[in-house]
Amino acid sequence: MSYCLITGKIYFKSILSYDTMTEVSYFLLEKAILNRIGLNINSCLTELALYKYPADDYLKYGYIPYEIVDTPWSGECHKIFEGIGYTDKTYKIDSIDQSRLPDVQKFLYDIIGNKQISYIILELEDIHLWPREFTEYEINANKFCQTILDSPNQNCNMPTLRLKIIK
């Protein structure tokens, strides 16, 4: 089981019709595939993510929940974090270039430009850390990786972040 979870909500500019949501979902999946990450949306979340976002008609609220995972066939996201470099004694993240976090950043950058999407909430959390205290930022998608580098990490592992990604 993975120790981390990357989940959130994609907010739309208006309530989407079924047909429009179908087109947006194919767009999201296409961008995930191009950036070599897995993406679960709406009711197709893993058990952990469904705990946060139980099955519901989220479109009536103007958003859908999503989860970023390692691959289309995986239910975990730990490989996205492999290759992160930490400093010796403080465990502060000092390098993410060898991880797949730049792929996540590119995915976010690619999707935020969609005319149907208003903004994206992304939560990055350690599932073993309780209570979770999120550090919150409002950022542009191209600042995702730098925000992780600049954020305090908790539990000598990774930052616990809630990001509002705007256009």
N, C-alpha and C positions, 0 to 999 in steps of 0.2 A: 504494500500500500504506500502511496505517495505521502510525503510529509507536508506537502503544500497544495494550495488550491488557488487557481486563477479563475475567478468568476466575475460576473458583473451584469450590467443591464445596458442594452442598446436602446436609447430613446429616439423616438421618431418625431418629426415636425408636426405630424397629424396622426389620427387614427387610420391605420392602413386597412385596405380591403384585403380579402383573402388572396386575390390575384396579385396585388401589389406585394403583399408579404411573401408570396411564393417567389416572385422575381427577386426581391431583396434577399431572401434566404439563399437562392442560388448564387447571387452575387457574393454574399458572405463566404459561402463554401468555396467558391472559385478563388477568392483572395486567400483563404486559409491554405488551400492546396498549393497555390503559387508560392506562398511563403513557407511551405513545408511544415505546417502545424496542423494539429487536429482541432476541430471546433464542434462543440455540441451546443445546440440551441433549443430553447423552449422546453418541451417535454422530453427531449432526448439527452438530458443531463445524467451524469453519474449519480450514484446513490448519495454521495456526500453533497453534491451540488443541489440535488433535489431536496435535501434537508433544508437548505437555505431558501430555495425557490420551489415550494411544493407545486404540483401540477395545478394550473389555473389558466384562465383565458387572459394572459397578460396583455394581449393586444388591446383590450378594452381600456387598459391603463396607459397606453401609448408607448409601451416598451416590450422587449422580450429579454429574458435572461439568457446568458451564454456561459460557456466554460471553455477555456483553452486547455488542450491536452497535448501530449507528445506527438501522437499520430492519429489518423482517422480510426485506427483499430485499438487504441489504448484508452484506458480510463484514468491515466495518471499524467502528471506533468513534471515529474522529477528530472527527466532527461533535458528539459528546457534549461534547467539550472546547472547541469553538469558543465564543468569548465570554469565556473566562477572562481576568481582568485581572491583570497582574503589576506589581510595584513597579519603579521605574526601574532601579536598578543591581544589586539583589540577585536579581532575577527571582523573588522570593517571591510566591506567589499571594496576592492581596489581594481578589479578587472572583470569585465563581462564579455570581452571580445571572443573568448573561446566557448561561451555558452550560446544558447539559441535565443536569448533575449533580444538581440538585434532583429531576429526574424519576427518576433512578436511586435516589436516597434514598427517594422515595415508593414505588417498586417494592419495594425491600428491606423497608420498613416494612410494606407490604401482605402480603408473603409470609411474613415471619417469624412472623406470628400463626397460620399454618396449624397445626392440631393434629398433623399428621404430621411437621412440620419441627422438628428439635432446635436446630440452629444453622447458620449459613452462613459459609463462608470465602470472602472476596473478595480477589483479588490484582489490583492496579493496577500496571502495569509499562511501562516504555519498552523496546521490543524491541531498540533499538540500544545499550542500556546493558549492558555486561558487564564484570565480573561484577555481577549484581544483588544489592544489599544491601537487603533488605526492612526497613522500619520496621514493627513489629508492634504492634497494639492490639486490645483486646477492647472492643467498643462496642455500644451499642444502635443500631438502624437510624436513629433520628432524629438521631444524631450524625455520620452519614456525611459530610455536607458540611463541618461544622465541623472534623472530623478532617483532611480534606484541606487546609483553610485553615491549620490549626495545625502541619502536618507539614513537615519540611524537604524541599525539592524537590532533586532530583539532576539534574545535567546541564543546569541552567538551563531545565528544562522542566516537570517534574511530579514529585510524590512517588512513590516506589516503595513501595507499601504492601501488607501482608498483614493483613487485618482479620478478626477473628472476631466475627460479628454474632450477638448473643444476644437472647433474649426480654426 
